[in-house]
């Protein structure tokens, strides 16, 4: 009898495995909890989609926290950079600083360029913005300082219908240098290997930073630039710093701004 029962149990288990029933989840499991567990990849939002809590503007020629022309604003769950209150740009570059400094992390966000460049914006700033990181503190910037000392992940677009290539996810280095392929790079900007994104389409940018070590740029999930050893022009190592979003004279939207802190 015991031998027969054991044989039956083995046969039943085999049948369940073959038919797939053994893989079914517990009927009492909470579907919402299961979905949340599947989506929990360690990223946390640093933008609440409602207001600029945790973010502080620093616009050139204005004191920290001032933004007289409402350059940085929130609408429809996005941080919008707008110039409808500007008569002329007048080199009034702006940066929206997040309150926390980071060292090793992955930053992920979506962006898109919209509308027309404001009058007086420099030609190179057409459909041009960026994410500054390993940056100096906002409070240490001079009132008339244009850019924080930092590494810039440059975000570029191209007008619809243009045949000209214009990659995004590039690297610029205001007040800084970095190492690529074993060589110190002093050139202000270097292009990535990304394709060109035209018009007002959304693009996902991901920045992976390992302190003073490796830095990786990804566009829509593809690696487009790798480098390391961020440093100030005088050779001072940069292994942490501020994160800020740029205002360079062309309207841009940012959404889904998330960060995942990495172990060093």
matplotlib code that plots the C-alpha trace (Angstrom):
import matplotlib.pyplot as plt

x = [0.0, 2.8, 4.6, 1.5, 0.7, 4.3, 4.1, 0.8, 2.2, 5.2, 2.9, 0.6, 3.6, 4.9, 1.5, 1.2, 4.6, 3.9, 0.5, 2.0, -0.3, 2.7, 3.9, 0.6, 1.0, -0.7, -4.4, -4.2, -1.3, -2.0, -1.7, -0.8, 1.9, 3.3, 3.4, 5.1, 7.7, 8.4, 8.8, 11.0, 14.3, 15.8, 15.0, 13.3, 11.8, 13.5, 10.7, 7.2, 5.5, 3.6, 6.1, 9.8, 10.1, 13.8, 15.0, 16.4, 17.0, 20.2, 19.8, 22.7, 22.6, 20.1, 20.5, 20.2, 16.6, 15.3, 13.7, 12.1, 10.9, 9.6, 12.1, 11.7, 8.1, 6.0, 3.0, 1.4, 3.8, 6.9, 9.6, 9.3, 12.0, 10.3, 11.1, 7.8, 8.6, 12.0, 12.3, 15.9, 18.0, 21.0, 23.2, 21.0, 21.9, 20.1, 20.5, 17.9, 19.8, 18.6, 19.1, 21.2, 24.8, 25.6, 28.7, 27.8, 24.4, 22.2, 20.1, 17.3, 14.9, 13.0, 13.4, 12.0, 12.7, 9.6, 8.8, 11.3, 14.5, 14.1, 15.4, 19.1, 19.9, 23.3, 23.3, 25.0, 22.2, 19.5, 17.8, 20.6, 20.4, 22.0, 22.3, 25.2, 26.7, 29.7, 29.0, 29.9, 27.2, 24.6, 25.5, 29.1, 28.3, 28.9, 25.9, 27.1, 28.6, 27.3, 27.9, 28.8, 32.1, 30.9, 30.7, 27.8, 25.9, 24.8, 21.4, 20.8, 18.0, 17.5, 14.7, 12.2, 13.0, 16.7, 19.2, 22.0, 23.2, 23.3, 24.0, 22.9, 24.2, 27.5, 30.1, 31.0, 33.3, 32.9, 35.8, 36.7, 38.5, 38.1, 39.9, 38.8, 40.6, 43.5, 44.0, 43.2, 40.5, 40.7, 38.4, 35.2, 32.8, 32.9, 30.1, 28.6, 27.7, 24.0, 21.6, 19.9, 16.5, 14.4, 11.4, 9.7, 10.0, 10.6, 14.1, 15.2, 18.6, 20.5, 23.6, 25.6, 28.3, 30.8, 32.4, 35.8, 35.7, 33.7, 30.9, 28.4, 25.8, 22.9, 20.3, 17.1, 19.0, 22.0, 25.5, 26.7, 29.7, 32.0, 34.8, 36.3, 38.2, 36.3, 38.4, 38.6, 40.9, 43.6, 43.5, 41.4, 39.5, 35.7, 34.0, 30.7, 28.7, 25.5, 23.0, 21.3, 19.2, 20.1, 18.4, 20.3, 17.6, 15.6, 12.4, 12.7, 10.6, 11.8, 9.8, 10.2, 13.4, 14.6, 17.8, 19.3, 22.1, 24.9, 27.3, 30.9]
y = [0.0, 2.5, 1.6, 2.2, 5.5, 6.7, 5.7, 7.6, 10.7, 10.7, 10.2, 13.0, 15.4, 14.6, 15.2, 18.6, 19.6, 18.6, 20.4, 23.5, 23.6, 23.3, 26.7, 28.5, 31.1, 30.8, 31.7, 33.7, 35.9, 39.6, 40.6, 44.2, 43.0, 40.7, 43.5, 45.9, 43.3, 42.8, 46.6, 47.2, 47.8, 50.0, 53.3, 56.1, 59.2, 62.6, 64.6, 64.4, 65.5, 68.3, 71.0, 71.7, 70.4, 69.4, 71.5, 75.0, 77.2, 79.2, 81.5, 83.6, 87.2, 86.2, 85.1, 81.4, 80.4, 83.3, 82.7, 86.0, 84.8, 81.4, 79.6, 76.3, 75.2, 72.1, 71.2, 67.9, 65.9, 67.4, 69.9, 72.4, 74.9, 77.9, 81.4, 83.0, 85.8, 86.5, 89.4, 88.3, 85.5, 87.7, 84.7, 84.0, 80.4, 78.5, 75.3, 73.6, 71.9, 68.8, 69.0, 65.9, 65.2, 61.7, 59.7, 56.3, 55.9, 55.5, 58.5, 57.9, 60.4, 61.2, 64.5, 66.1, 69.5, 71.6, 74.9, 77.5, 78.8, 82.2, 85.3, 86.0, 82.4, 81.4, 79.3, 76.3, 76.2, 75.3, 72.1, 71.9, 71.2, 68.9, 67.1, 68.4, 66.0, 65.8, 69.5, 72.3, 73.3, 75.8, 78.2, 78.3, 79.7, 83.3, 85.5, 86.0, 82.5, 80.8, 77.1, 75.2, 73.4, 69.9, 67.2, 67.7, 64.9, 67.0, 66.4, 67.5, 67.3, 68.1, 69.8, 67.6, 67.0, 67.8, 65.4, 66.6, 64.2, 65.4, 62.8, 63.1, 61.9, 63.6, 64.9, 68.5, 69.6, 73.1, 73.6, 69.9, 67.1, 63.4, 60.3, 58.3, 55.3, 56.0, 59.6, 62.8, 64.7, 68.5, 69.2, 70.9, 68.6, 65.1, 63.4, 60.1, 57.3, 57.8, 58.3, 61.6, 62.3, 64.8, 66.9, 66.6, 62.9, 61.6, 60.2, 58.2, 59.1, 57.1, 58.1, 55.5, 57.0, 55.1, 57.9, 58.8, 55.6, 54.6, 56.8, 55.4, 57.3, 55.3, 56.5, 54.5, 51.6, 51.7, 52.6, 55.6, 56.9, 55.6, 57.3, 57.7, 59.8, 63.0, 65.9, 69.6, 71.4, 71.5, 67.8, 67.6, 64.3, 64.4, 61.5, 63.1, 66.3, 68.0, 67.1, 69.9, 70.3, 73.0, 76.0, 77.1, 79.0, 76.2, 74.9, 71.3, 69.0, 66.5, 63.7, 60.4, 61.5, 58.6, 57.6, 54.3, 54.6, 52.1, 50.5, 51.8]
z = [0.0, 0.9, -2.3, -4.4, -2.7, -3.3, -7.0, -7.4, -5.8, -8.1, -11.1, -10.0, -9.5, -13.0, -14.6, -12.8, -14.0, -17.6, -17.8, -16.2, -13.1, -10.8, -12.0, -11.1, -8.4, -5.0, -5.5, -2.3, -3.5, -3.9, -7.6, -6.7, -4.3, -7.0, -9.6, -7.1, -6.4, -10.1, -10.6, -7.6, -9.3, -6.6, -8.3, -6.4, -7.7, -7.0, -8.6, -7.2, -10.4, -8.6, -7.6, -7.3, -3.7, -3.3, -6.3, -6.2, -9.3, -9.8, -12.8, -13.9, -12.6, -9.9, -6.3, -5.5, -5.3, -7.4, -10.8, -11.7, -15.1, -13.9, -16.1, -14.2, -13.6, -13.2, -15.4, -16.3, -14.2, -15.9, -15.1, -17.9, -18.9, -20.6, -21.8, -22.5, -20.0, -21.6, -24.1, -24.8, -23.3, -22.6, -21.6, -18.6, -18.3, -15.5, -13.5, -11.3, -8.5, -6.6, -2.9, -2.4, -3.6, -4.8, -5.6, -7.1, -8.7, -11.8, -12.8, -15.3, -16.9, -20.0, -22.0, -25.1, -26.8, -27.7, -29.3, -30.5, -29.1, -27.3, -28.9, -28.1, -27.4, -28.8, -32.0, -30.4, -27.8, -30.3, -29.0, -26.4, -22.7, -20.2, -16.9, -14.8, -12.2, -9.8, -9.7, -7.3, -4.8, -5.9, -3.1, -4.1, -7.6, -8.3, -9.1, -12.7, -13.1, -16.3, -15.5, -12.4, -12.4, -13.2, -15.8, -18.3, -19.9, -23.0, -24.4, -28.0, -30.5, -34.2, -36.0, -37.8, -41.4, -41.0, -42.6, -40.3, -37.7, -34.1, -31.5, -27.9, -24.6, -25.3, -22.7, -22.0, -19.2, -17.8, -15.4, -15.6, -17.5, -17.6, -18.9, -21.9, -23.4, -21.0, -22.1, -20.3, -22.3, -22.2, -25.1, -24.0, -25.7, -27.3, -29.2, -28.3, -30.7, -30.4, -33.3, -33.9, -32.4, -34.4, -33.4, -30.1, -29.4, -25.9, -25.3, -22.2, -20.8, -18.2, -16.4, -14.5, -12.2, -10.0, -7.9, -9.4, -11.5, -14.6, -16.0, -18.6, -20.7, -22.2, -24.6, -24.8, -23.1, -25.4, -24.2, -26.2, -24.1, -21.5, -19.6, -16.1, -13.6, -13.6, -12.2, -11.9, -14.3, -11.6, -11.3, -8.1, -8.2, -8.4, -6.7, -5.8, -6.3, -7.2, -9.9, -11.9, -15.0, -17.5, -19.0, -22.2, -24.2, -25.8, -24.2, -22.8, -20.7, -18.1, -16.6, -14.7, -12.9, -10.8, -9.1, -7.8, -5.3, -5.9, -3.5, -4.0]

ax = plt.figure().add_subplot(projection="3d")
ax.plot(x, y, z, "-o")
ax.set_aspect("equal")
plt.show()
